[in-house]
Amino acid sequence: METRKIICGLCYDNAARTVSLPAPKLEKAHYLLWLPKFDQGNTRIPLRLVQELRWNQQFWLAVLPVLAPYIGATDAMLAGADAQGFARPRGSDVARERTYREFWEAIGLQRVLVSTRSQWEVRFQHPLVGSLTPSE
């Protein structure tokens, strides 16, 4: 009987009672977050790329729930696209500028989290206790 198994893209370890992201997912996270399209100051970010980032962030939340407030910055970027397919946040010019700034800050934090491979096992692991409610 196995105590460690990857299910739906997450690594569950019943012996250690933890859930974590497998190394291939973290490598993808590192590659995705360090794309130049996400660099501070770039406002021409393809909406499709923001959607891909958000899909990946959903996995990260399972093992790093403290990211939830920062993922709201990605959600704000998903408001729509301009005629060329670039993400275009809603609101006035000032509101859009604030949305971009919050997005770049969130990307910076996430880049720090994935930048040190030796810390992946510690940073991207969460105890199973409390992950699900008794009814789940």
N, C-alpha and C positions, 0 to 999 in steps of 0.2 A: 504494500500500500504506500502510495506516495504522500509525502507531507508538503511538498512544494510543487505547485502547478500554475501554469499561465492560463488564465481564463478571461476571455474577452479583452485581451491586451494588458491585463494586470497580473502580477505575480503574487499568488497567495501562498503563504507559508504557515501551515497549521501548527507546526512545532514551535516556531517563534511567535506565532499569533500576530502576523503582520501582513500588510499588503504593500507592494512596492511596484515601481515602474521597472520593467526589464531594460537592460542596457541598450538594445536597439531603439527603443522608444526615446530614451534619453539622448542617444546620439542624434536622432531625428530632431528632437527639441533643440539641441545645441545648433545643429545646422540651420534649422528654420529661424531661430531667434537671431542668428548672426547674419542673416541675409541683409545686404546693403539697403534693400527697400525699407527696412524697419529702422534705419539710422535716424537719429534726431535731425530734424530740419527737413526731412523728405515728406512732402505732402502728396506725392504721386504714388500712392500705394495701391496696387491692384486689389479690388474688392475680393476677388477669388483667393488671394493670398491671405487676407485678413480672415476669411472664412475657414481656410485651412488651419490657421493659427488657432482660431477659436475652437475648432473640433479637437485639436490636440490638447488645448488647455482643459477641456472637459476631463480627459484622462488624468491630467496632473492634479486636478482638484481631489480626486479619490485618495491621493497619497499626500497631498499638501494643501489641506483645506484653507490654510491662512492666505492662500492666493486669491480667494474669492473676491475681496474688494478690488483687487487690481484687474481682475478679469472684466469688471464693469467697464473699464476703459476700452477694452477690445469690443465689447458689446456696443458701445457708443459709436464705434467706427463702422458698424454694420448697418447703419441707418439707410444707406443707399449708395448708388454709384452715379458718377457723372457720365456724360456721353461717351467717354473713352474707356469706361469700366474701372475708374479709380474710385476708391472709397471716398465718400463725401459725407461727413457728419452733418447732422441737422443743426439749424439755428443760425444766428447772426454770425458775422465775421469774428466777433469777439468770442462767441460760444464755440465756434469751430476751432479757433486758435487754442482755447482752453482744452478742448477735447483732444487735439493733437498733442499738446504738451503732456496731458495725463497719460496718453497712450505711450509716448516716448519714455516717460518716467517708468511706467509699468514694464515696458520692454527692457529697460536698463536693469531693473531689479531681477527680472527673469533671466537675463543674460548672466548676471552675477551668480545666480543659483545653479545654472548649468555649466558654468565656465570651469569648474574644478572637478574633474572626473573622479578624483579620490574621495570626494565628498558626496557623490551621488547616492551611495547606499544609505548614508545617514540622512541626507536632505529629502530624498524622495521615498520615504518609508513612513507608514502610518500604522498604529495598532489596530487590529481587527475589532477590539472591544469598542463598542460605540459606533462602529461603522454602519451597522444596521440596527433598526429597532427590533424588538422581539417579534412583532408581527411580520416583518420583512424576512 
